[in-house]
């Protein structure tokens, strides 16, 4: 019988994409379980029983103050050390949209120095100055993520108001590109990374849409693979014909294979 790695799907007030995320991991062959942030706070040792930690999209705590900040502060103060230990022992982590914003504010991404939790980049307001909800095309450059191949192209929805990724300084911006921390970029019709609207919905410099960490075991991205994991999620699904796996499933499948030890 094939081993099904356990995936912790975080729940918290305002998170609203946990069901899709749960189902996608289930289809990929994982054994997902919902764990509420309050329960995790009181029982941080729970992380020891999981292979995958997932922060889904939504508006955690209503995005009060800033997107993902309240949840990030809550986790840092209560289970920050355990999350670091989880990654260092080989656990995989995923943050989607609001979950990505939270992991960035928590300091788990990109953590280029491999040290303690400290915020290095910001996900600020879109240059359009409003919420963007549109399909975008992503590509994976050469990167250090242990479960992402180079050259993948995915078309998935973006849905966010604060997605413009800005590093703390020019040196870090160069590191993110040069050393493989950039996991996804927005691309134009020619497949080139772009800062131009609307292919890049937020104006993120360098077209950065997602990051990995120093270990390559943490991934965060602004667009939603959890809203493109079933064939009929795509707007042209009738014209294209149903397939067994939609494009967003690439990420979930890859994480489960890696957690299972299949490569």
Backbone torsions as a table, in degrees:
resi	resn	phi	psi	omega
1	UNK	NA	133.3	-178.5
2	UNK	-71.4	133.0	178.7
3	UNK	-67.3	131.5	177.2
4	UNK	-105.2	105.7	-179.1
5	UNK	-63.6	140.2	-179.8
6	UNK	-78.8	133.1	-179.5
7	UNK	-119.7	121.3	178.0
8	UNK	-85.2	116.7	177.5
9	UNK	-101.5	108.8	-173.9
10	UNK	-70.5	136.8	173.1
11	UNK	-118.6	144.0	177.4
12	UNK	-161.7	158.4	177.7
13	UNK	-53.9	127.8	177.9
14	UNK	95.7	-22.1	173.9
15	UNK	-66.9	131.6	-174.5
16	UNK	-134.8	12.4	179.2
17	UNK	-118.1	17.3	-175.1
18	UNK	-68.9	-31.3	-177.4
19	UNK	-70.2	-43.6	177.3
20	UNK	-61.9	-42.6	-179.1
21	UNK	-64.6	-42.9	176.9
22	UNK	-57.2	-48.8	-176.4
23	UNK	-65.3	-39.6	179.8
24	UNK	-62.9	-43.6	178.1
25	UNK	-67.3	-34.3	176.9
26	UNK	-63.2	-45.3	178.3
27	UNK	-63.7	-30.6	-179.3
28	UNK	-76.8	-9.9	177.2
29	UNK	103.8	10.4	176.4
30	UNK	-87.1	173.2	173.4
31	UNK	-114.8	83.4	-176.0
32	UNK	-76.0	149.4	177.0
33	UNK	-141.2	136.7	174.3
34	UNK	-77.5	135.4	172.9
35	UNK	-134.3	120.4	-179.7
36	UNK	-74.9	145.3	-177.1
37	UNK	-59.0	-34.1	179.1
38	UNK	-64.4	-41.0	179.3
39	UNK	-67.5	-40.3	179.3
40	UNK	-65.9	-38.2	178.0
41	UNK	-58.2	-42.0	-177.5
42	UNK	-83.0	-18.5	-178.5
43	UNK	-134.9	64.1	-178.1
44	UNK	-62.2	-19.3	178.5
45	UNK	-66.5	-13.3	177.3
46	UNK	-57.2	-32.5	-177.9
47	UNK	-57.9	-27.9	-177.0
48	UNK	-64.1	-21.1	-178.2
49	UNK	-93.4	2.7	-176.2
50	UNK	-115.9	153.7	175.7
51	UNK	-102.5	-22.1	-175.8
52	UNK	-133.8	134.0	175.3
53	UNK	-116.5	130.5	-175.3
54	UNK	-129.9	128.7	172.5
55	UNK	-107.9	103.9	-176.1
56	UNK	-74.1	175.9	179.2
57	UNK	-81.0	171.9	179.9
58	UNK	142.7	-144.7	179.8
59	UNK	-140.3	70.9	-173.9
60	UNK	-53.7	125.3	-177.6
61	UNK	53.8	33.6	177.1
62	UNK	69.2	12.9	-175.8
63	UNK	54.7	32.6	176.5
64	UNK	-60.8	144.0	-177.3
65	UNK	73.7	-62.2	177.4
66	UNK	-164.1	158.1	-174.7
67	UNK	-60.3	122.0	174.7
68	UNK	79.6	-4.5	-172.2
69	UNK	-69.4	-44.1	-177.5
70	UNK	-62.7	-46.9	180.0
71	UNK	-64.6	-39.3	178.7
72	UNK	-62.1	-44.8	178.7
73	UNK	-63.3	-40.5	179.6
74	UNK	-62.1	-44.7	-179.3
75	UNK	-70.4	-39.6	-179.3
76	UNK	-59.1	-42.9	-174.8
77	UNK	-75.7	-21.0	-173.1
78	UNK	-115.4	-38.9	-176.3
79	UNK	-132.3	18.1	-178.2
80	UNK	-58.3	-47.4	-179.6
81	UNK	-63.2	-38.9	-179.6
82	UNK	-68.6	-35.5	177.3
83	UNK	-67.2	-39.6	176.0
84	UNK	-62.3	-44.3	179.6
85	UNK	-64.1	-36.7	178.4
86	UNK	-59.0	-46.7	179.8
87	UNK	-69.3	-42.5	-177.3
88	UNK	-65.5	-28.0	178.8
89	UNK	-84.7	-1.3	176.0
90	UNK	114.5	3.0	178.1
91	UNK	-68.6	152.1	178.5
92	UNK	-105.8	144.7	180.0
93	UNK	-134.8	145.6	-179.5
94	UNK	-136.2	133.4	173.2
95	UNK	-126.2	124.7	-177.8
96	UNK	-112.1	124.7	176.5
97	UNK	53.5	-106.2	178.9
98	UNK	-60.0	-33.1	175.7
99	UNK	-65.6	-36.4	175.1
100	UNK	-65.3	-46.2	177.7
101	UNK	-56.6	-40.7	179.6
102	UNK	-66.5	-44.4	-178.7
103	UNK	-64.8	-33.6	177.1
104	UNK	-67.4	-46.8	-179.9
105	UNK	-69.2	-31.8	175.6
106	UNK	-65.9	-31.5	-178.3
107	UNK	97.5	7.4	178.0
108	UNK	-77.2	-20.4	175.4
109	UNK	-127.3	136.0	-4.0
110	UNK	-89.0	-11.4	177.4
111	UNK	47.4	54.9	-173.9
112	UNK	-65.8	-24.1	-179.0
113	UNK	-89.1	-4.6	179.5
114	UNK	69.4	14.5	-176.1
115	UNK	-97.1	-147.0	-177.7
116	UNK	-74.8	176.5	-176.9
117	UNK	-73.3	121.0	177.3
118	UNK	-154.8	130.8	-178.4
119	UNK	-68.8	129.4	-179.3
120	UNK	-114.9	-24.4	-179.3
121	UNK	-131.4	163.9	177.2
122	UNK	-123.0	148.7	170.4
123	UNK	-112.9	98.0	-172.6
124	UNK	-100.3	-180.0	-175.1
125	UNK	-60.9	141.2	176.3
126	UNK	-55.5	146.3	178.7
127	UNK	-63.5	-24.1	177.0
128	UNK	-70.6	-13.4	179.2
129	UNK	65.4	24.5	172.6
130	UNK	-152.5	168.6	178.8
131	UNK	-64.4	132.3	179.9
132	UNK	-111.6	128.8	177.6
133	UNK	-133.7	101.6	-175.5
134	UNK	-160.2	159.9	174.6
135	UNK	-79.4	136.9	179.9
136	UNK	-132.0	160.1	177.4
137	UNK	-109.5	130.8	-178.3
138	UNK	-115.9	153.7	174.7
139	UNK	-137.0	148.5	177.2
140	UNK	-99.5	114.4	172.8
141	UNK	-75.4	179.9	172.3
142	UNK	-57.9	125.6	-174.2
143	UNK	-148.5	166.7	-174.0
144	UNK	-94.4	-0.1	-179.7
145	UNK	-62.6	131.9	-172.6
146	UNK	-74.7	-12.7	-178.6
147	UNK	-122.5	10.6	178.9
148	UNK	-114.4	122.9	175.4
149	UNK	-80.5	151.0	174.8
150	UNK	-72.7	144.2	174.2
151	UNK	87.1	7.6	174.8
152	UNK	-69.4	142.5	173.9
153	UNK	-124.2	123.8	-177.8
154	UNK	-127.8	137.4	172.6
155	UNK	-110.9	114.8	-173.7
156	UNK	-141.5	163.5	179.5
157	UNK	-80.3	145.0	167.9
158	UNK	-108.3	142.7	-179.5
159	UNK	-153.4	87.7	-176.7
160	UNK	-159.5	159.1	175.1
161	UNK	-109.3	-18.2	-178.7
162	UNK	-129.4	85.0	-176.1
163	UNK	-130.2	4.0	-178.0
164	UNK	-79.5	108.7	-174.2
165	UNK	-85.8	119.7	-179.7
166	UNK	-128.5	119.2	176.4
167	UNK	-69.1	163.5	-176.6
168	UNK	-68.7	-25.3	178.7
169	UNK	-158.5	173.2	-176.6
170	UNK	-65.4	-34.0	-179.7
171	UNK	-63.8	-42.2	178.7
172	UNK	-67.4	-39.4	178.3
173	UNK	-57.1	-42.1	178.4
174	UNK	-66.7	-40.0	179.1
175	UNK	-61.6	-42.6	-178.7
176	UNK	-59.9	-38.0	180.0
177	UNK	-79.9	-47.7	-171.8
178	UNK	-71.8	-36.9	-171.3
179	UNK	-103.5	15.6	170.2
180	UNK	81.1	20.1	177.4
181	UNK	-81.4	-19.8	176.9
182	UNK	-79.0	112.0	-175.1
183	UNK	-93.5	-31.6	179.1
184	UNK	-139.6	145.0	171.2
185	UNK	-130.0	149.2	170.6
186	UNK	-74.2	136.7	-179.3
187	UNK	-125.3	155.5	179.0
188	UNK	-89.6	-169.8	-176.9
189	UNK	-64.0	-21.8	179.3
190	UNK	-92.0	0.3	179.4
191	UNK	82.3	15.7	-179.8
192	UNK	-99.7	141.3	176.7
193	UNK	-55.5	138.5	-173.2
194	UNK	-138.7	149.4	171.2
195	UNK	-106.2	1.2	-173.0
196	UNK	-86.0	138.2	175.9
197	UNK	-80.2	140.9	7.7
198	UNK	-97.7	-2.4	179.3
199	UNK	-57.5	-37.2	170.5
200	UNK	-104.2	106.3	-169.8
201	UNK	-75.1	-12.8	-174.1
202	UNK	-123.7	-9.2	-179.1
203	UNK	82.4	17.7	-179.8
204	UNK	-55.1	124.7	-179.8
205	UNK	-57.5	135.2	-178.6
206	UNK	75.0	1.6	-179.7
207	UNK	72.5	18.8	-175.1
208	UNK	-66.3	124.7	-179.6
209	UNK	-116.6	-12.9	-178.6
210	UNK	-162.5	155.5	-178.0
211	UNK	-131.4	155.5	166.6
212	UNK	-119.9	175.5	-175.9
213	UNK	-108.4	-174.1	-176.7
214	UNK	-63.1	-30.5	179.9
215	UNK	-83.3	-20.0	-174.5
216	UNK	78.6	7.0	-177.4
217	UNK	-104.0	-1.0	177.3
218	UNK	-116.8	133.3	179.4
219	UNK	-131.4	134.8	172.6
220	UNK	-134.2	140.6	176.9
221	UNK	-147.7	149.6	-178.8
222	UNK	-76.6	-47.3	179.5
223	UNK	-66.7	169.2	-169.1
224	UNK	-109.3	94.2	170.3
225	UNK	-65.7	-23.3	178.8
226	UNK	-71.7	-9.2	175.3
227	UNK	-109.3	15.0	178.4
228	UNK	-146.4	36.3	-177.9
229	UNK	-100.4	-11.1	174.9
230	UNK	-111.6	142.3	-175.4
231	UNK	-52.7	-40.2	-175.4
232	UNK	-79.9	3.4	170.2
233	UNK	-70.0	-28.0	-177.2
234	UNK	-72.1	140.6	-177.4
235	UNK	-65.6	-21.6	-178.3
236	UNK	-110.0	28.7	-172.5
237	UNK	-63.4	-31.8	179.5
238	UNK	-69.7	-40.8	-178.5
239	UNK	-70.7	-39.3	-177.5
240	UNK	-79.5	-24.4	-176.8
241	UNK	87.8	143.4	-178.9
242	UNK	-66.6	140.8	175.6
243	UNK	-121.1	165.6	179.4
244	UNK	-70.8	-34.1	-177.9
245	UNK	-132.0	125.5	175.0
246	UNK	-83.3	168.2	-170.8
247	UNK	-62.2	-38.0	-179.0
248	UNK	-62.8	-22.9	-178.6
249	UNK	-67.3	-17.5	-179.7
250	UNK	-53.9	-43.6	-177.0
251	UNK	-68.4	-46.6	-178.6
252	UNK	-65.3	-43.8	177.8
253	UNK	-59.5	-45.1	-177.3
254	UNK	-64.7	-41.2	179.5
255	UNK	-64.1	-42.5	-179.0
256	UNK	-67.4	-42.1	177.3
257	UNK	-58.8	-43.6	-179.0
258	UNK	-66.8	-43.3	179.3
259	UNK	-63.4	-30.9	-179.8
260	UNK	-80.4	-15.5	-179.2
261	UNK	89.5	17.6	-179.2
262	UNK	-87.7	-0.9	-178.5
263	UNK	98.2	NA	NA
